[in-house]
C-alpha cells in the first residue's frame, strides 16, 4: 500500500511539470524498471514474465497518469 501511495504521489508531481507522454515515460522508469532491478537482483521472478509485465505496466502507468491529469484539472 505504501508503494502505491508513493507511486501515485510521484506521478502527480511529475504530471504537474511534464506532458502526458513524458509523464508516462518517467513514471514507468521509476515505477517498473527500478523495481525489476531490485527483484532481478534478488533472483525471485523469472525473466519470461517480462513479456507480459512490460505492456501491462505501461498500460497501468498510462491509466495512472490519466487519472492524475483528471485530478489536477479539478
N, C-alpha and C positions, 0 to 999 in steps of 0.2 A: 504494500500500500504506500509506503514511503517513497519507493522508487517511482510509482505512478504519479504521485503528487509532485515530486521534484521534476519529473519529465514534463508534466503539464505546465508547471511554472516556467521552465526553461523555454518551452515552445511559445508561450505567451510573450515572454521577454524578447525572444528572437523575432517574433512576428511584428512587434512594435517598431523594429528597426530595418527589417528586410522585406523583400517582396514575398509573395506566396511560394513561388518555386524555390527561392533561396532559403526560405524557412524550412521547407520540406527537406532540402539537401542537408542543411546544417543539423536539423533535428535528427535526421536519420543517422548522420555520422556520430553524433554524441549519444544517441539512444540505442543504436543497433551495433555499429562497428565496435564501439568501446566495450559493450557487454559481451560481444562474441570474442573479443581479445581476452577478456578475463576467463570466460568459460573454456575457450580453447587451451589456455594455459593450464587450466585445471584438468583437462582431458576428460571432461564429463560427457559432452554431446558429440554425436557422430557428424562428420563433415557432409555426409549425404543429405542431412536435414537442411543444409543451406539452400538447396534448390527450391524448397518450399518456403523457407523462412525469409529470404530476401524479398520476394514480391509481396508477401503478406505484411512484412514490416514496413515496406514503402507505402502500402495502402493504409496501414494503421497510422503512419506519420502524416499522410495527406489528410486523412479524416480529422486527426487531432489538430492540424494546422487550420483546417476549415472551421472547426468548432472554435478555435481561438480567435479566428477572424470574426466570427459571429458575435462572440462575447465582447470583443474590443469595440465593435460598432455600437453597442448599447450604451 
